[in-house]
Amino acid sequence: MTPETRIQAEADQLDARWRDDPRWQGIQRTYAAADVVRLRGSVVPEQTVARLGAERLWELLRREEPVRALGALTGGQAVQMVKAGLEAIYLSGWQVAADGNVAGHTYPDQSLYPVSSAPALVKRITNALLRADQIDWSEGRNGTHWLAPILADAEAGFGGPLNAYELMRSLIEAGAAGVHYEDQLSSEKKCGHLGGKVLVPTTQFVRTLNAARLAADVLDVPTVLVARTDALSAALLTSDVDEYDGEFLTGERTAEGFFRVRDGIDAAIARSLAYAPYADLLWFETSTPDLGEARAFADAIHERFPGKLLAYNCSPSFNWRRHLDDEQIAGFQDQLAEWGYRFQFITLAGFHALNAGMFELAHGYAQEQMTAYVRLQEREFELEELGYTATRHQREAGAGYFDLVAQAVSPESSTLALKGSTEEAQFQQEAAA
């Protein structure tokens, strides 16, 4: 079989999958199956974690109950999230910028960090979850689905379609199950709750989405692709070339040459309708937790695209009690779920939990010394009734697992780490008591 014959045969199979598999119902691509196969090469490495995660995430999104996730900043946080009962992990670019990038700097959410940073953190979280699974498996436990799917932030793609393509590849290779892109200009990218945001033309962002989808198809992974628009609060546009954006132009220009546009819910809806055929989920970044706004968006999308899945950022940038009372807060996510918001997440949960928890401990330690730390330790003992296990930090990090490795190599080993450790002597006795 010649390369061209093989390419055509595999393209025919891929075409049939796109046509017949319910997973791809309603999804459009601007390229052909033959383009995908030609770009794959003769060998397609298997992306096991990303594939399992993508299939799992899609399955969860199709349930009646929404997927609820928190933003993880470390591998350990992701492990605790899964142990506590969450079924998916969110990876925030804001958190990568602030405290999780490979440059080792603290940045605002303006895409200042190296593009490899988010894939590196996805890989770290993936490895932490895999280790937790190995530890449980080695101890004969099997009740936890450790490989919770990770939905990762690709920002504005760090450049044009080729950059978006390569970033998608890197995130999938690191283990991401889903990825979201936003329709801002990459070089001026801002957090959705900052000012000065600049949108790219609608059709330009459609190219970004198709570049991302192409990367997933080339790697043969059904990655969940999320299209986010910042048009609710972004009042600048790079170009007036796209007729689709014409109704929102004000006729004004800025000193940098950007075009001023009307922001608001109508702009967010218009853009999301254009993105819908190319994305699995739609997300409009909001300025406040406004249920009326959320319903208007959902109704407009579902009028044209019935059943289209939606995502909602329950952001820490909102002062929730300033906008909602206790009853509204308690029912907020259930109400969103009724309108089709299937992925509901708190982007910066890891950042706030880590900083608030450490400040509280440090403040107490400065005032009360060991009394403050023992109070934390006693709280850990209490949490063990809910399934918490990190009190035994040696076991949590895998000391027992690697003792098994050592025993497999040398059954009579006298250098096992946990045997004779303070953890074995003190914490197992506490658990037994």
VENPE-V384937 format. One line per field, one symbol per residue. phi: phi as a letter, one per 30 degrees, with the letter a starting at -180 (. if undefined). burial: 1 if it has 24 or more other C-alpha atoms within 12 Angstrom, else 0. A space follows every 10 residues. Layout:
phi=???
burial=???
This chain:
phi=.dedddeddd ddddeddddc deecdiccbc bceddddddd idbcddcddd dedddddddd dddddddcbc dccbdddddd ddddjdcbbc ccdededdab cddiccbddb hddddddded dedddedddd ddddddddci cbccdddddc cccchcjhkd eddddddded ddddjdcbbb bbccdedceb edccdidbdc eedddedddd dddedddddi bdedcccccc ddbccbbdac dcddcedcdc jcbcddjdcd bdckddddde dddddedcbd bcbcdccbdc dddddedddd dddcbeiddb bbcddddddd ddcbdedddd cedddeddcj ddcbbceced eddddddddd ddddddcbhd eddddddddd dddddcjdbd eddddddjdd dddddddddb ececcddddi dddddcdddd ddd
burial=0000001001 1001100000 0011011110 0111111101 0000001111 1111111111 1100011111 1111111111 1111011111 1111111111 1000000011 1111111111 1111111111 1111110000 0001111111 1111111111 1011111111 1111111111 1111111111 1110011111 1111111111 1111111111 1111111111 1111111111 0000100110 0000000111 1111111111 1111111111 1111111111 1011101111 1000101111 1111111000 0000000000 0111111011 1111111111 1100000000 0000000000 0000000000 1000000011 1101111111 1011000000 0000001100 0000001000 000
